Amino acid sequence: MRKNKNRGYQKLRVWNDAIDYYIETCNVFRNFPYELKRVASQAIASSDSVHRNISEGYCRRSINEYLYFLNIALGSLGESVSGLQAYRKAKQITEEEFEKLDTLAYKLENGLLKLVESLEQKRERGEWIDHLVIKESNVIYGVK
């Protein structure tokens, strides 16, 4: 596996949970009938947005931008869960499918909330270094 500090998000449990949620969402919605393809596409897109925003925020290196993107991830997850509720009530997904996805979403949401809380505490204590990647990569390339 390739390693660098900008890919550190791959070690986050919450990012891995978001990938699992996306995969399971794809499994449920990939075989939707043609007339519901837009609904299925939106369900997949909102779940896809969660892991993408976690990684994008991480790669920005600024604590404020990281928190911003984590909040977008939470919003996308909320959109996804709202859809699950509607699809279940409309009997477009089974109760079993709903429970599996809702359980994954619940775990993911709690993980995101804990990560946000932890980062907000680091920001308040001044324990975050925004310039870490730039400083270290400049040293490697002989630039000060």
trRosetta pair geometry for C-beta under 8 A, 3 or more apart (Angstrom, degrees):
i j d omega theta_ij theta_ji phi_ij phi_ji
2 7 7.0 78 104 25 91 167
3 7 6.8 -141 -145 67 37 122
4 7 5.4 82 58 14 74 100
5 8 5.6 -9 -166 -34 48 116
5 132 7.0 -128 159 127 155 114
5 133 5.7 -164 91 -98 128 91
5 136 7.1 79 3 66 151 152
6 58 7.9 129 -166 124 52 93
6 59 5.4 51 -165 -125 92 88
6 133 6.2 66 -69 -122 92 141
7 10 5.3 -2 164 1 87 119
8 11 5.7 -46 -172 25 59 111
8 12 7.6 72 136 -33 70 92
8 58 6.6 -147 74 174 88 129
9 12 5.3 -37 -163 7 53 121
9 15 5.0 117 161 -69 87 159
9 54 6.0 145 -165 132 127 91
9 55 4.6 165 98 -111 161 68
9 58 3.9 159 -69 51 117 169
9 59 7.2 -61 -17 -42 131 79
10 15 6.4 -105 -108 102 27 144
10 16 7.7 74 -171 -63 51 88
10 55 7.9 38 -57 -107 66 110
11 15 7.9 59 57 44 29 127
12 15 4.1 84 73 3 105 104
12 16 6.9 -176 93 -4 57 83
12 54 6.9 -145 84 166 148 127
12 58 7.5 -141 -19 -83 142 147
12 115 7.4 41 -161 -107 127 141
13 16 5.7 -62 -153 42 34 110
13 17 6.1 37 150 -22 69 106
13 111 6.2 -126 103 -144 100 138
14 17 5.5 -48 -144 35 33 115
14 18 6.4 38 152 -23 63 102
14 54 6.4 -166 114 -133 102 146
14 108 6.7 108 -153 -148 76 66
14 111 3.9 177 -99 139 97 122
14 112 5.7 132 -159 -70 136 60
14 115 5.5 -66 -11 -35 161 142
15 18 5.5 -51 -151 33 33 114
15 19 6.7 37 148 -20 64 100
15 51 5.8 90 -158 -141 70 87
15 54 4.8 -172 -97 118 86 143
15 55 6.4 87 -132 -62 128 84
15 58 7.9 -24 -72 -23 136 148
16 19 5.5 -47 -150 32 36 113
16 20 6.5 38 150 -18 65 102
17 20 5.5 -52 -150 37 35 113
17 21 6.3 38 150 -22 66 104
17 104 7.1 173 -176 -170 88 83
17 107 5.9 -134 -154 115 138 105
17 108 4.6 -179 131 -95 119 84
17 111 5.7 116 38 30 155 161
18 21 5.5 -49 -146 34 34 114
18 22 6.4 38 152 -21 63 103
18 50 4.4 -151 -147 117 116 109
18 51 3.6 161 120 -74 121 83
18 54 5.8 174 6 1 162 144
18 73 7.3 -51 -109 -163 145 123
18 108 5.8 111 -78 -142 64 127
19 22 5.7 -53 -150 34 32 113
19 23 6.4 33 152 -20 65 105
19 51 5.3 80 -65 -99 63 154
20 23 5.7 -53 -148 35 32 112
20 24 6.4 25 157 -14 65 107
20 104 6.2 -141 114 -148 103 127
21 24 6.0 -58 -147 40 28 106
21 25 6.2 32 153 -22 64 108
21 47 5.6 -145 129 -159 94 109
21 50 6.6 -11 80 65 135 151
21 51 7.9 171 55 -41 100 104
21 77 8.0 1 144 -119 163 99
21 80 7.9 76 158 137 123 160
21 101 7.3 89 -151 -149 80 73
21 104 4.7 164 -99 141 83 122
21 105 6.2 101 -134 -78 130 62
21 108 5.4 -14 -46 -48 145 154
22 25 5.7 -56 -148 35 29 113
22 26 6.5 32 154 -20 64 104
22 44 7.6 71 -158 -159 77 68
22 47 4.7 158 -104 136 61 104
22 48 5.4 87 -131 -89 121 54
22 50 7.1 -158 -59 51 99 105
22 51 5.9 -63 -27 -1 136 127
23 26 5.8 -54 -154 34 30 112
23 27 6.6 33 149 -22 64 104
24 27 5.4 -48 -150 32 37 117
24 28 6.6 34 154 -17 66 103
24 100 6.3 -140 -177 135 136 111
24 101 6.0 -179 122 -95 119 77
24 104 5.9 143 47 -8 152 167
25 28 5.9 -57 -151 36 32 108
25 29 6.1 -4 164 7 68 117
25 43 6.0 -160 -174 144 111 93
25 44 5.7 157 128 -107 111 57
25 47 3.9 149 13 13 167 171
25 80 7.2 -59 -106 -157 145 126
25 101 6.3 87 -85 -125 73 121
26 29 6.5 -75 -134 52 24 89
26 30 5.4 37 173 -48 68 109
26 44 5.8 68 -90 -123 69 111
26 47 7.8 -139 -37 83 71 138
27 30 6.6 -34 -125 8 16 113
28 43 7.8 -84 89 134 110 142
28 93 6.1 18 180 -127 123 124
28 97 4.9 118 -127 -161 121 122
28 100 7.9 173 -68 76 126 119
28 101 6.4 -37 -21 -56 158 130
29 32 5.4 -13 -165 -27 64 117
29 39 8.0 -139 -145 114 118 76
29 40 4.0 159 178 -149 105 90
29 43 4.9 175 -84 82 158 130
29 44 5.5 -145 80 -52 140 96
30 40 7.2 143 -83 179 19 132
30 44 7.8 78 -72 -78 68 136
32 36 4.5 -101 166 93 119 110
32 37 6.3 165 93 -86 111 45
32 39 6.8 -142 176 77 161 97
32 40 3.8 -162 24 -62 146 137
32 92 7.5 20 -128 178 110 107
33 36 5.3 70 63 23 76 101
33 37 7.8 -99 105 -45 40 73
34 37 5.7 -17 -158 -31 40 114
36 39 4.6 -45 -172 41 82 120
36 40 5.8 86 127 -24 86 97
36 92 6.5 169 -144 -148 157 129
37 40 5.5 -55 -144 41 34 112
37 41 6.0 38 155 -24 67 106
38 41 5.6 -51 -144 35 30 114
38 42 6.4 29 156 -17 63 105
39 42 6.0 -57 -150 36 28 108
39 43 6.5 30 152 -20 64 106
39 83 7.7 160 -170 -160 85 117
39 87 7.3 138 165 -93 125 107
39 92 7.1 -54 129 174 150 162
40 43 5.7 -54 -148 34 32 113
40 44 6.4 28 155 -14 66 106
41 44 5.9 -58 -149 39 29 108
41 45 6.1 30 153 -21 65 110
42 45 5.5 -53 -140 38 32 113
42 46 6.3 30 162 -19 66 104
42 83 6.9 -174 114 -109 104 150
43 46 6.3 -54 -147 34 25 105
43 47 6.7 17 156 -10 60 109
43 80 6.7 94 -153 -138 62 78
43 83 5.3 -168 -101 134 86 149
43 84 7.8 106 -136 -66 113 66
43 87 7.2 26 -90 -48 140 147
44 47 6.0 -63 -151 42 31 106
44 48 6.0 34 152 -24 67 111
45 48 5.5 -55 -144 36 30 115
45 49 6.4 40 155 -30 63 102
46 49 5.6 -45 -151 23 33 119
46 50 7.6 46 150 -32 57 91
46 76 5.1 179 -167 -172 72 82
46 77 7.7 153 156 -84 96 21
46 79 4.5 -132 -143 100 138 112
46 80 4.1 -180 117 -71 119 85
46 83 6.6 146 41 1 152 141
47 50 6.0 -38 -165 8 41 115
47 76 7.6 164 -83 149 18 106
47 77 8.0 66 -112 -107 55 60
47 80 5.1 100 -68 -120 73 144
48 51 7.1 -64 -166 39 39 95
48 52 6.3 32 148 -15 71 120
49 52 5.6 -68 -145 45 33 114
49 53 5.9 29 163 -20 72 110
49 72 7.5 -102 161 144 110 96
49 73 7.1 -175 130 -117 79 56
49 76 3.8 -143 96 -138 121 155
50 53 6.4 -65 -152 35 22 103
50 54 6.7 23 153 -19 61 106
50 73 4.8 83 -147 -159 59 88
50 76 5.1 -156 -67 94 69 122
50 77 5.2 71 -100 -65 124 89
50 80 7.3 -44 -41 -10 122 147
50 108 6.9 24 172 166 150 140
51 54 5.6 -51 -149 33 37 115
51 55 6.4 28 157 -12 68 106
51 73 7.8 97 -49 -131 16 118
52 55 6.1 -61 -151 41 29 104
52 56 6.1 27 155 -19 66 110
53 56 5.5 -49 -134 38 34 111
53 57 6.1 36 164 -18 65 105
53 69 4.6 -171 -178 178 83 88
53 70 7.0 157 134 -87 103 25
53 72 4.6 -144 -146 91 148 106
53 73 3.9 -166 85 -65 123 86
53 76 6.5 159 2 7 141 138
54 57 6.3 -61 -154 37 23 107
54 58 6.5 23 152 -19 60 111
54 69 7.1 167 -86 130 18 106
54 70 6.6 57 -108 -103 64 71
54 73 5.2 63 -53 -91 76 157
54 112 7.7 -109 -91 -108 111 100
55 58 5.5 -55 -147 36 33 114
55 59 6.2 28 158 -17 67 109
56 59 5.9 -61 -147 39 29 108
56 60 6.7 39 153 -33 63 101
56 69 5.1 -153 88 -146 94 151
57 60 5.7 -48 -154 18 34 116
57 65 6.1 -177 -142 131 71 72
57 66 4.1 102 164 -140 98 48
57 67 7.2 160 -163 0 134 17
57 68 6.6 180 -115 66 111 68
57 69 2.7 -161 -65 64 106 128
57 70 5.4 -113 71 -36 175 71
57 72 7.8 171 -54 37 120 107
57 73 7.5 -87 -4 -20 134 119
58 66 6.2 67 -83 -126 35 105
58 69 7.9 -105 -11 83 53 139
60 65 3.9 -100 128 113 150 136
60 66 6.0 -162 62 -62 108 66
60 69 6.9 151 1 -11 135 137
61 65 7.7 27 58 60 42 124
61 66 7.6 -86 128 -51 1 110
61 130 5.7 104 136 -165 91 59
61 131 7.5 95 147 -86 133 18
61 132 6.4 -154 -153 44 119 91
61 133 5.4 -111 -91 11 147 119
61 134 7.8 154 113 -16 169 91
62 65 4.0 71 71 14 106 107
62 66 6.5 -171 86 -13 51 84
62 130 5.0 26 -107 -136 61 115
63 66 5.5 -53 -144 36 30 115
63 67 6.3 29 157 -16 65 105
63 119 6.2 174 -156 177 95 104
63 122 7.0 -149 -127 97 135 106
63 123 4.8 158 149 -90 148 107
63 128 4.3 63 -64 129 130 166
63 130 6.6 -92 -8 -80 81 93
64 67 5.9 -53 -148 38 30 109
64 68 6.3 38 150 -26 63 105
64 123 7.7 101 -65 -123 66 142
65 68 5.2 -49 -147 32 35 119
65 69 6.4 28 157 -13 67 104
66 69 6.2 -61 -152 40 28 103
66 70 6.4 28 152 -19 64 108
66 119 6.3 -132 108 -161 122 153
67 70 5.5 -53 -144 37 33 113
67 71 6.4 35 155 -20 65 104
67 116 6.3 94 -137 -139 85 84
67 119 5.8 -171 -78 111 95 133
67 120 6.8 88 -111 -72 137 79
67 123 7.5 -27 -40 -38 139 149
68 71 5.9 -61 -158 35 27 110
68 72 6.8 28 146 -18 63 102
69 72 5.3 -44 -148 32 41 115
69 73 6.5 48 149 -22 65 98
70 73 5.3 -47 -151 32 37 117
70 74 6.6 41 148 -20 64 100
70 112 6.1 167 -174 -164 97 95
70 115 6.3 -143 -142 104 144 114
70 116 5.2 177 124 -83 139 94
70 119 7.4 144 5 32 160 151
71 74 5.4 -44 -147 34 38 114
71 75 6.5 43 150 -21 63 101
71 116 7.1 89 -67 -114 75 136
72 75 5.4 -52 -152 35 35 115
72 76 6.4 36 151 -19 67 102
73 76 5.7 -52 -148 36 32 111
73 77 6.4 33 151 -19 64 105
73 112 6.0 -153 106 -130 116 138
74 77 5.6 -54 -148 37 32 113
74 78 6.4 37 151 -21 64 103
74 109 7.0 88 -133 -135 82 78
74 112 5.3 171 -80 134 90 143
74 113 7.4 90 -108 -69 129 71
74 116 7.5 -8 -45 -44 137 145
75 78 5.5 -51 -149 34 33 113
75 79 6.5 36 151 -20 64 102
76 79 5.5 -49 -150 34 35 115
76 80 6.3 37 150 -21 64 105
77 80 5.5 -52 -149 36 34 115
77 81 6.3 31 155 -17 67 105
77 105 6.1 154 -170 -155 100 96
77 108 6.2 -158 -128 112 140 118
77 109 5.7 172 138 -85 145 88
77 112 6.9 -173 2 6 157 159
78 81 5.9 -54 -143 38 30 107
78 82 6.3 35 155 -22 64 106
79 82 5.8 -55 -150 34 28 114
79 83 6.6 30 151 -19 61 105
80 83 5.7 -56 -156 34 31 113
80 84 6.6 35 148 -23 65 101
80 105 6.6 -162 103 -114 115 131
81 84 5.3 -45 -150 29 39 116
81 85 6.7 42 151 -21 65 98
81 102 6.9 89 -135 -119 94 76
81 105 5.1 151 -83 159 104 155
81 109 7.7 3 -44 -57 146 136
82 85 5.8 -51 -156 30 34 112
82 86 6.7 29 149 -14 65 106
83 86 5.6 -58 -150 39 36 110
83 87 6.0 33 155 -19 71 107
84 87 5.8 -55 -142 38 30 108
84 88 6.2 31 158 -20 64 106
84 93 7.2 -51 -147 47 69 150
84 98 5.8 131 176 -136 102 81
84 101 5.6 -161 -116 104 138 129
84 102 6.0 169 137 -71 153 88
84 105 7.2 -143 -3 -10 156 157
85 88 6.0 -57 -151 35 26 110
85 89 6.5 21 155 -14 63 109
86 89 5.9 -59 -148 40 31 108
86 90 6.1 19 157 -9 67 113
87 90 5.8 -61 -141 47 29 105
87 92 4.2 -86 -159 67 81 111
87 93 4.6 45 135 4 116 107
87 98 7.4 -178 88 -89 97 100
88 91 7.5 27 177 -77 33 33
88 92 7.7 -79 -57 47 20 73
88 93 5.8 -49 -81 66 61 96
88 95 6.9 79 -147 -99 109 54
88 98 4.3 46 -89 -91 125 147
93 97 4.3 -113 177 88 106 132
93 98 5.5 131 107 -55 117 82
93 101 7.9 -19 160 14 158 138
94 97 4.6 100 53 6 80 100
94 98 6.9 -139 96 -3 44 86
95 98 5.6 -53 -148 37 33 114
95 99 6.2 33 155 -21 66 106
96 99 5.9 -54 -146 35 29 110
96 100 6.5 28 157 -18 63 106
97 100 5.9 -56 -148 35 29 110
97 101 6.3 18 159 -8 65 111
98 101 6.2 -67 -149 45 26 102
98 102 5.7 21 160 -17 68 116
99 102 5.8 -56 -134 42 26 109
99 103 6.1 30 162 -23 63 107
100 103 6.0 -56 -151 32 24 111
100 104 6.7 20 153 -13 60 107
101 104 5.8 -57 -150 39 33 110
101 105 6.1 32 153 -20 68 109
102 105 5.5 -53 -142 39 32 113
102 106 6.2 39 155 -26 65 104
103 106 5.8 -50 -147 30 28 114
103 107 6.7 27 154 -14 61 105
104 107 5.9 -57 -153 37 31 110
104 108 6.2 29 152 -17 66 112
105 108 5.5 -57 -144 41 31 113
105 109 6.0 35 156 -23 67 106
106 109 5.8 -51 -144 34 27 111
106 110 6.5 25 157 -15 61 106
107 110 6.0 -58 -151 38 28 109
107 111 6.4 28 152 -18 63 109
108 111 5.6 -57 -149 38 30 113
108 112 6.3 31 154 -19 66 105
109 112 5.8 -54 -147 36 30 110
109 113 6.3 30 155 -18 65 107
110 113 5.7 -54 -145 37 31 112
110 114 6.3 31 155 -18 64 106
111 114 5.8 -56 -147 37 30 110
111 115 6.3 30 154 -19 64 107
112 115 5.6 -55 -147 37 31 112
112 116 6.3 33 155 -19 66 105
113 116 5.8 -52 -147 36 31 112
113 117 6.3 31 153 -18 63 107
114 117 5.6 -54 -147 38 31 113
114 118 6.2 33 154 -20 65 107
115 118 5.7 -54 -146 37 30 112
115 119 6.3 25 157 -15 65 108
116 119 6.0 -60 -147 40 28 107
116 120 6.2 30 155 -21 65 107
117 120 5.8 -54 -146 35 29 112
117 121 6.5 29 154 -18 63 105
118 121 5.8 -56 -153 35 30 111
118 122 6.6 31 149 -18 64 104
119 122 5.4 -49 -147 35 37 113
119 123 6.3 41 152 -22 66 102
119 128 7.5 51 -159 -78 78 136
120 123 5.6 -50 -149 34 33 114
120 124 6.4 34 152 -19 64 105
121 124 5.6 -52 -147 36 33 112
121 125 6.3 20 157 -8 66 109
122 125 6.0 -65 -145 46 29 102
122 127 4.4 -94 -157 67 81 106
122 128 5.0 91 136 -50 111 97
123 126 7.6 32 -180 -73 30 31
123 127 7.9 -82 -53 44 19 73
123 128 5.7 -11 -88 4 60 134
129 132 4.6 96 104 -56 108 97
131 134 5.0 -64 -166 51 76 112
131 135 5.1 76 134 -29 96 106
132 135 6.1 -64 -146 37 20 107
132 136 6.3 8 165 -8 62 113
133 136 6.2 -62 -144 43 26 104
133 137 6.0 17 164 -13 65 113
134 137 6.2 -62 -141 41 24 103
134 138 6.2 26 159 -22 62 110
135 138 6.0 -59 -150 33 25 111
135 139 6.8 26 153 -20 61 104
136 139 5.7 -52 -153 30 34 112
136 140 6.7 36 151 -20 65 104
137 140 5.5 -49 -151 33 39 116
137 141 6.4 19 156 -3 68 109
138 141 6.0 -68 -146 50 31 97
138 142 8.0 -96 167 65 58 20
138 143 4.2 -89 -161 80 88 94
138 144 6.6 125 147 -101 122 14
139 142 7.7 42 -175 -71 28 24
139 143 7.8 -91 -57 57 22 59
139 144 8.0 54 -89 -97 61 57
